[in-house]
Amino acid sequence: MSVPAPDPRAVRAMSIEQLQRLGLPLPPAEFPLVWEPGDEVELRPTGEIEARTAVLQLIMARCFGMIPETAMSWLTASRLTEMVTPPEWDFIASGKGDHRSFVLHHDAVFALCWVLGLTREFDPTVPSDQRLLAQLPNLTVGETFIDWRSRSLAAPRGPVEVAAMLDLHYCLDWGYLEAERIGAPLPGLIDANAIGQRRWALEWTVVFRGPYHDPPGGWEEVDLSI
């Protein structure tokens, strides 16, 4: 259900304040807002967010040694084959694709778990907590998606809170990339790749309604170039 989006300028001011606190370069004055005054915001359906989380967790398992047959069997048992994108399918089924880029998805999983309320921590300077693994599907014992959903009991955050976090990561993405470009020190233990993955997950999760927004696209259609 859509709700009025918060004042984008007030949210942007808080995001810039965060970047200042972290000592990151600030985006230019003309840096675009993520949404406009009067827009509405909602999150994708909880089941869809959970499915994306589970698929990314499976991809991570493939990165670290799960054999294709086991992965495919899990997808079938969990009824998630239709939730896999073509590049993901190629990687899961045959290992084709950029292994390094798929490994980076652990930060996207972290962001999705925060959205789902499975973790309280979401510090832009700190790596994901290894304890988070206990909140994800236990693929080593074959826990299916359905069983995991029953166990995890997701309690998604409100769309206004998630939209504000998206704006922060939109600005952080610029700040981290600029810091790396000019050789400035980063404020914590993660780099621009991690921030980009977290932004990717948030961009996909949040749906804005307004005259300047397209209908929500697929996972591979998220545009991080802006």
C-alpha positions as CSV (number, residue, x, y, z in Angstrom):
1,M,0.0,0.0,0.0
2,S,1.4,3.4,-1.0
3,V,1.8,6.2,1.5
4,P,3.0,9.8,1.1
5,A,6.7,9.9,0.6
6,P,8.6,12.2,3.1
7,D,9.8,15.6,2.1
8,P,12.8,14.7,-0.3
9,R,14.7,17.9,0.6
10,A,14.5,17.3,4.3
11,V,15.6,13.7,3.8
12,R,18.5,14.8,1.5
13,A,19.6,17.3,4.2
14,M,19.9,14.4,6.7
15,S,21.8,12.3,4.2
16,I,24.3,15.1,3.5
17,E,24.7,15.5,7.3
18,Q,25.6,11.8,7.5
19,L,28.2,12.2,4.7
20,Q,29.7,15.1,6.5
21,R,29.9,13.2,9.8
22,L,31.7,10.4,7.9
23,G,34.1,12.8,6.3
24,L,33.1,11.8,2.8
25,P,33.1,14.0,-0.3
26,L,29.7,15.7,-0.8
27,P,27.7,15.4,-4.0
28,P,27.3,18.6,-6.1
29,A,24.4,20.9,-5.4
30,E,22.6,19.7,-8.6
31,F,22.7,16.1,-7.5
32,P,19.2,14.8,-8.2
33,L,16.6,13.9,-5.7
34,V,15.4,10.3,-5.6
35,W,11.8,11.3,-5.5
36,E,9.8,14.5,-5.8
37,P,7.4,16.3,-3.4
38,G,4.0,14.8,-3.6
39,D,5.2,11.3,-4.7
40,E,4.0,8.2,-2.9
41,V,6.1,5.3,-1.8
42,E,5.7,1.6,-1.0
43,L,7.7,-1.5,-0.8
44,R,7.5,-4.5,-3.1
45,P,5.4,-7.4,-1.6
46,T,7.1,-9.1,1.3
47,G,7.1,-12.5,-0.4
48,E,8.9,-11.0,-3.4
49,I,11.6,-9.4,-1.2
50,E,12.0,-12.7,0.7
51,A,12.3,-14.6,-2.6
52,R,15.0,-12.3,-3.9
53,T,16.9,-12.7,-0.6
54,A,16.7,-16.5,-0.8
55,V,17.8,-16.5,-4.5
56,L,20.8,-14.3,-3.7
57,Q,21.7,-16.5,-0.8
58,L,21.6,-19.5,-3.1
59,I,23.9,-17.7,-5.5
60,M,26.3,-17.0,-2.6
61,A,26.3,-20.8,-1.8
62,R,27.2,-21.5,-5.5
63,C,30.1,-19.0,-5.2
64,F,31.4,-21.0,-2.2
65,G,31.1,-24.5,-3.5
66,M,27.5,-25.7,-3.8
67,I,27.2,-28.0,-6.8
68,P,24.8,-27.1,-9.6
69,E,22.6,-30.1,-9.1
70,T,22.0,-29.3,-5.4
71,A,21.3,-25.6,-6.3
72,M,18.8,-26.5,-9.0
73,S,17.1,-29.1,-6.8
74,W,16.7,-26.5,-4.1
75,L,15.2,-24.0,-6.5
76,T,12.7,-26.5,-7.7
77,A,11.7,-27.6,-4.2
78,S,11.3,-24.0,-3.2
79,R,9.4,-23.1,-6.3
80,L,11.7,-20.2,-7.0
81,T,12.9,-20.9,-10.5
82,E,10.8,-18.1,-12.0
83,M,12.4,-15.6,-9.6
84,V,15.9,-16.2,-11.0
85,T,17.2,-13.8,-13.7
86,P,18.9,-15.1,-16.9
87,P,22.4,-14.1,-15.7
88,E,21.8,-15.8,-12.4
89,W,20.4,-18.9,-14.1
90,D,23.5,-19.2,-16.1
91,F,25.7,-18.9,-13.0
92,I,23.7,-21.3,-10.9
93,A,23.3,-23.9,-13.6
94,S,26.8,-23.8,-15.2
95,G,29.0,-21.3,-13.3
96,K,29.0,-18.9,-16.3
97,G,29.4,-15.2,-15.5
98,D,31.5,-12.9,-13.3
99,H,32.1,-14.9,-10.1
100,R,33.5,-11.8,-8.3
101,S,30.4,-9.8,-9.0
102,F,28.2,-12.5,-7.6
103,V,30.3,-12.8,-4.5
104,L,29.6,-9.1,-3.8
105,H,25.9,-9.8,-3.5
106,H,26.4,-10.6,0.2
107,D,25.9,-6.8,0.8
108,A,22.7,-6.8,-1.2
109,V,21.5,-9.7,1.0
110,F,22.4,-7.6,4.1
111,A,20.3,-4.7,2.8
112,L,17.3,-6.9,2.0
113,C,17.5,-8.5,5.5
114,W,17.5,-5.0,7.0
115,V,14.4,-4.2,5.0
116,L,12.7,-7.4,6.1
117,G,13.5,-6.6,9.8
118,L,15.8,-9.6,10.2
119,T,18.6,-7.4,11.4
120,R,18.7,-4.2,13.3
121,E,22.2,-3.2,12.3
122,F,22.8,-1.5,9.0
123,D,25.9,0.7,9.5
124,P,27.4,2.1,6.2
125,T,30.9,1.7,7.6
126,V,30.7,-1.9,8.9
127,P,30.5,-5.2,7.1
128,S,27.5,-7.5,7.5
129,D,27.5,-9.4,10.7
130,Q,28.2,-13.1,10.3
131,R,25.4,-13.9,12.8
132,L,23.1,-12.8,10.0
133,L,23.6,-16.2,8.4
134,A,21.4,-17.8,11.0
135,Q,18.5,-15.6,9.8
136,L,18.9,-16.8,6.2
137,P,17.8,-20.1,4.6
138,N,19.9,-23.0,5.9
139,L,21.0,-24.4,2.6
140,T,23.4,-26.9,4.1
141,V,20.5,-28.9,5.5
142,G,18.2,-28.2,2.5
143,E,15.8,-25.8,4.3
144,T,13.3,-24.8,1.6
145,F,12.1,-21.3,1.0
146,I,8.7,-22.2,2.4
147,D,10.2,-23.5,5.6
148,W,12.5,-20.5,5.9
149,R,9.6,-18.1,5.6
150,S,7.8,-19.9,8.4
151,R,10.9,-19.7,10.6
152,S,12.1,-16.2,9.8
153,L,8.8,-14.3,10.5
154,A,9.8,-11.2,8.6
155,A,8.5,-7.9,9.9
156,P,9.3,-5.4,7.0
157,R,10.2,-1.8,7.9
158,G,7.9,1.0,6.8
159,P,8.4,2.4,3.3
160,V,9.2,5.9,4.6
161,E,12.1,4.6,6.6
162,V,13.4,2.5,3.7
163,A,13.1,5.4,1.3
164,A,15.2,7.6,3.6
165,M,17.8,4.8,3.8
166,L,17.8,4.6,0.0
167,D,18.4,8.3,-0.3
168,L,21.3,8.0,2.1
169,H,22.9,5.2,0.1
170,Y,22.3,7.1,-3.1
171,C,24.5,9.9,-1.6
172,L,26.9,7.4,0.0
173,D,27.4,5.7,-3.4
174,W,28.6,9.0,-4.9
175,G,30.7,9.8,-1.9
176,Y,32.5,6.5,-1.7
177,L,33.2,6.4,-5.4
178,E,34.5,10.0,-5.3
179,A,36.7,9.2,-2.2
180,E,38.2,6.2,-4.0
181,R,38.7,8.3,-7.2
182,I,40.7,11.0,-5.4
183,G,42.4,8.6,-3.0
184,A,40.7,10.0,0.1
185,P,40.4,7.7,3.2
186,L,37.2,5.7,3.6
187,P,35.3,6.0,6.9
188,G,35.1,2.3,7.7
189,L,35.7,-1.3,6.8
190,I,33.8,-1.5,3.5
191,D,34.3,0.0,0.0
192,A,32.3,1.5,-2.8
193,N,31.4,-2.0,-4.1
194,A,29.6,-2.8,-0.9
195,I,27.8,0.5,-0.8
196,G,26.7,-0.1,-4.4
197,Q,25.3,-3.5,-3.6
198,R,23.3,-2.1,-0.7
199,R,22.0,0.7,-2.8
200,W,21.1,-1.9,-5.6
201,A,18.9,-3.8,-3.1
202,L,17.3,-0.7,-1.7
203,E,16.6,0.7,-5.2
204,W,14.9,-2.5,-6.2
205,T,12.9,-2.8,-3.0
206,V,11.4,0.7,-2.9
207,V,8.6,1.6,-5.3
208,F,7.7,5.3,-5.9
209,R,4.5,6.4,-7.4
210,G,4.4,9.8,-9.2
211,P,4.5,11.5,-12.6
212,Y,8.3,11.0,-13.0
213,H,8.6,7.3,-12.0
214,D,8.4,4.3,-14.3
215,P,6.7,1.1,-13.1
216,P,9.0,-1.1,-11.0
217,G,11.5,-3.1,-13.1
218,G,13.4,-6.3,-12.5
219,W,16.5,-6.9,-10.5
220,E,18.8,-6.6,-13.5
221,E,17.1,-3.4,-14.5
222,V,18.2,-1.3,-11.5
223,D,20.2,1.6,-12.8
224,L,23.1,2.5,-10.6
225,S,24.8,4.8,-13.2
226,I,23.0,8.0,-12.0
